[in-house]
Amino acid sequence: MKKAIHLAAFNRNIGDNGLNLAIEKMLSSFLEIDRMEIVGNAFEKNKIDKLNEYDVIIFGGGGLIH
């Protein structure tokens, strides 16, 4: 199974987190999904290196769609 990481704002409010959970639920039969909080996260070299380990990067969902 391919590995994915979901970059989003998690647990900020019920509606936003509901969208995150829906995205992950729809994709979970195809992807093994990890999470990375995007709010307040400094994307230093070690974080970028970690992102490069994944086959798929899911960006957004709750709190990031304006």
Backbone as a printed PyTorch tensor [residue, N CA C, xyz], in Angstrom:
tensor([[[  0.8470,  -1.1740,   0.0000],
         [  0.0000,   0.0000,   0.0000],
         [  0.8970,   1.2430,   0.0000]],

        [[  0.5160,   2.2400,  -0.7570],
         [  1.2780,   3.4880,  -0.8310],
         [  1.1100,   4.2790,   0.4640]],

        [[  2.1780,   5.0060,   0.7970],
         [  2.1580,   5.8340,   2.0100],
         [  1.8410,   7.2690,   1.6400]],

        [[  0.9780,   7.9020,   2.4440],
         [  0.6010,   9.2910,   2.2240],
         [  0.7200,  10.0550,   3.5340]],

        [[  0.8800,  11.3570,   3.4040],
         [  0.8520,  12.2270,   4.5660],
         [ -0.1550,  13.3310,   4.2930]],

        [[ -0.9670,  13.6140,   5.2820],
         [ -2.0230,  14.6200,   5.1660],
         [ -1.5790,  15.8560,   5.9380]],

        [[ -1.3370,  16.9460,   5.2140],
         [ -0.9640,  18.2240,   5.8130],
         [ -2.2150,  19.0710,   5.9240]],

        [[ -2.6130,  19.3980,   7.1300],
         [ -3.8340,  20.1730,   7.3180],
         [ -3.8640,  20.7590,   8.7270]],

        [[ -4.8960,  21.5470,   8.9690],
         [ -5.1770,  22.0390,  10.3180],
         [ -6.1440,  21.0420,  10.9530]],

        [[ -5.7030,  20.3640,  11.9840],
         [ -6.5040,  19.3230,  12.6190],
         [ -7.0950,  19.8170,  13.9380]],

        [[ -8.3090,  19.3660,  14.2110],
         [ -8.9750,  19.6120,  15.4930],
         [ -9.1110,  21.0890,  15.8480]],

        [[ -9.2730,  21.9420,  14.8480],
         [ -9.4760,  23.3760,  15.1030],
         [-10.9480,  23.6560,  15.3940]],

        [[-11.8440,  23.0000,  14.6490],
         [-13.2710,  23.0510,  14.9470],
         [-13.9280,  21.8280,  14.3270]],

        [[-15.1570,  21.5780,  14.6850],
         [-15.8320,  20.3420,  14.2750],
         [-15.9900,  20.2560,  12.7680]],

        [[-16.3910,  21.3540,  12.1340],
         [-16.6180,  21.3210,  10.6850],
         [-15.3520,  21.0620,   9.9080]],

        [[-14.2990,  21.7930,  10.2440],
         [-13.0210,  21.6040,   9.5490],
         [-12.4990,  20.1960,   9.7580]],

        [[-12.5450,  19.7170,  10.9840],
         [-12.0270,  18.3810,  11.2450],
         [-12.8890,  17.3130,  10.5800]],

        [[-14.1780,  17.5750,  10.4370],
         [-15.0520,  16.6390,   9.7270],
         [-14.6020,  16.4610,   8.2860]],

        [[-14.1830,  17.5490,   7.6450],
         [-13.6830,  17.4620,   6.2710],
         [-12.3830,  16.6740,   6.2190]],

        [[-11.4880,  16.9030,   7.1740],
         [-10.2460,  16.1180,   7.2270],
         [-10.5420,  14.6290,   7.3570]],

        [[-11.4410,  14.2920,   8.2660],
         [-11.7830,  12.8860,   8.4820],
         [-12.4220,  12.2730,   7.2430]],

        [[-13.2680,  13.0330,   6.5430],
         [-13.9010,  12.5280,   5.3210],
         [-12.8680,  12.2630,   4.2360]],

        [[-11.9160,  13.1700,   4.0730],
         [-10.8530,  12.9770,   3.0820],
         [-10.0780,  11.7030,   3.3970]],

        [[ -9.6960,  11.5510,   4.6550],
         [ -8.9180,  10.3710,   5.0390],
         [ -9.7230,   9.0900,   4.9060]],

        [[-10.9980,   9.1390,   5.2400],
         [-11.8360,   7.9430,   5.1290],
         [-11.9790,   7.5050,   3.6710]],

        [[-12.1760,   8.4770,   2.7830],
         [-12.3280,   8.1500,   1.3590],
         [-11.0570,   7.5360,   0.7730]],

        [[ -9.9150,   7.9480,   1.2570],
         [ -8.6530,   7.4930,   0.6840],
         [ -8.0050,   6.3330,   1.4290]],

        [[ -8.5140,   6.0020,   2.6040],
         [ -7.8470,   5.0210,   3.4560],
         [ -7.7990,   3.6060,   2.8910]],

        [[ -8.6710,   3.2770,   1.9790],
         [ -8.5920,   1.9330,   1.3890],
         [ -7.5000,   1.8520,   0.3160]],

        [[ -6.9750,   2.9970,  -0.0820],
         [ -5.9200,   3.0470,  -1.1050],
         [ -4.5640,   3.4490,  -0.5450]],

        [[ -4.5910,   4.1690,   0.5740],
         [ -3.3710,   4.7580,   1.1190],
         [ -3.2560,   4.5230,   2.6160]],

        [[ -2.0360,   4.3580,   3.0840],
         [ -1.7380,   4.3620,   4.5140],
         [ -1.4130,   5.8190,   4.8530]],

        [[ -2.2540,   6.4690,   5.6600],
         [ -2.1820,   7.9150,   5.8380],
         [ -1.6600,   8.2980,   7.2260]],

        [[ -0.5970,   9.1120,   7.2250],
         [ -0.0970,   9.7600,   8.4340],
         [ -0.5490,  11.2140,   8.3900]],

        [[ -0.3880,  11.9210,   9.4940],
         [ -0.8020,  13.3260,   9.5650],
         [  0.3690,  14.2140,   9.9780]],

        [[  0.3300,  15.4620,   9.4820],
         [  1.2640,  16.4890,   9.9450],
         [  0.4850,  17.7870,  10.0700]],

        [[  0.4970,  18.3470,  11.2590],
         [ -0.1740,  19.6220,  11.5250],
         [  0.5390,  20.7300,  10.7630]],

        [[ -0.2290,  21.5570,  10.0690],
         [  0.3720,  22.6240,   9.2710],
         [  0.3660,  23.9620,   9.9990]],

        [[ -0.5730,  24.1660,  10.9040],
         [ -0.6690,  25.4320,  11.6270],
         [  0.4220,  25.4780,  12.6980]],

        [[  1.2500,  26.5060,  12.6260],
         [  2.3110,  26.6620,  13.6040],
         [  3.4960,  25.7480,  13.3910]],

        [[  3.5450,  25.0500,  12.2900],
         [  4.6160,  24.1150,  12.0120],
         [  5.6880,  24.8110,  11.1850]],

        [[  6.9000,  24.8560,  11.6890],
         [  8.0220,  25.4140,  10.9320],
         [  8.5530,  24.3110,  10.0130]],

        [[  8.4800,  24.5320,   8.7200],
         [  8.9160,  23.5090,   7.7750],
         [ 10.4160,  23.6330,   7.5300]],

        [[ 11.1520,  23.0850,   8.4790],
         [ 12.6030,  23.0690,   8.4060],
         [ 13.0470,  21.8840,   7.5530]],

        [[ 14.3440,  21.7910,   7.3340],
         [ 14.8890,  20.7420,   6.4650],
         [ 14.4500,  19.3420,   6.8970]],

        [[ 14.4390,  19.0800,   8.1980],
         [ 14.0610,  17.7340,   8.6500],
         [ 12.6050,  17.4080,   8.3070]],

        [[ 11.7220,  18.4090,   8.3270],
         [ 10.3270,  18.1770,   7.9540],
         [ 10.1990,  17.9220,   6.4530]],

        [[ 10.9350,  18.6900,   5.6570],
         [ 10.9160,  18.4920,   4.2030],
         [ 11.4710,  17.1120,   3.8580]],

        [[ 12.5320,  16.7110,   4.5250],
         [ 13.0900,  15.3680,   4.3090],
         [ 12.0560,  14.2940,   4.6390]],

        [[ 11.2960,  14.4880,   5.7060],
         [ 10.2450,  13.5220,   6.0760],
         [  9.1720,  13.4660,   4.9910]],

        [[  8.7690,  14.6140,   4.4680],
         [  7.7540,  14.6300,   3.4070],
         [  8.2220,  13.8580,   2.1800]],

        [[  9.5050,  13.8990,   1.8970],
         [ 10.0500,  13.1950,   0.7350],
         [  9.9860,  11.6760,   0.8730]],

        [[  9.7080,  11.1730,   2.0630],
         [  9.5910,   9.7260,   2.2790],
         [  8.2470,   9.1670,   1.8040]],

        [[  7.2900,  10.0450,   1.5450],
         [  5.9350,   9.6140,   1.2040],
         [  5.7170,   9.5700,  -0.3060]],

        [[  4.8090,   8.6710,  -0.7200],
         [  4.4300,   8.5620,  -2.1260],
         [  3.4440,   9.6580,  -2.5180]],

        [[  2.6020,  10.0660,  -1.5630],
         [  1.5310,  11.0300,  -1.8290],
         [  1.4930,  12.0520,  -0.6920]],

        [[  1.2990,  13.3300,  -1.0450],
         [  1.0890,  14.3730,  -0.0600],
         [ -0.3130,  14.9350,  -0.2900]],

        [[ -1.1410,  14.8390,   0.7300],
         [ -2.4990,  15.3930,   0.6850],
         [ -2.4280,  16.7360,   1.3880]],

        [[ -2.7220,  17.8060,   0.6680],
         [ -2.6010,  19.1370,   1.2450],
         [ -3.9750,  19.7470,   1.4040]],

        [[ -4.2920,  20.1100,   2.6440],
         [ -5.5330,  20.8290,   2.8840],
         [ -6.6550,  19.9530,   3.3890]],

        [[ -7.7850,  20.5880,   3.3940],
         [ -8.9610,  20.0050,   4.0050],
         [ -9.4910,  21.0470,   4.9520]],

        [[ -9.8440,  20.6420,   6.1040],
         [-10.3880,  21.5800,   7.0700],
         [ -9.4250,  22.6870,   7.4510]],

        [[ -9.9190,  23.9030,   7.4460],
         [ -9.1440,  25.0370,   7.8990],
         [ -8.2070,  25.6350,   6.8790]],

        [[ -8.0210,  25.0000,   5.7530],
         [ -7.0900,  25.5310,   4.7480],
         [ -7.7680,  25.8960,   3.4610]],

        [[ -9.0440,  25.6470,   3.3330],
         [ -9.7720,  26.0070,   2.1240],
         [-10.4960,  27.3150,   2.4270]],

        [[-10.1520,  28.3580,   1.7270],
         [-10.7770,  29.6770,   1.9650],
         [-11.3860,  30.1780,   0.6710]]])
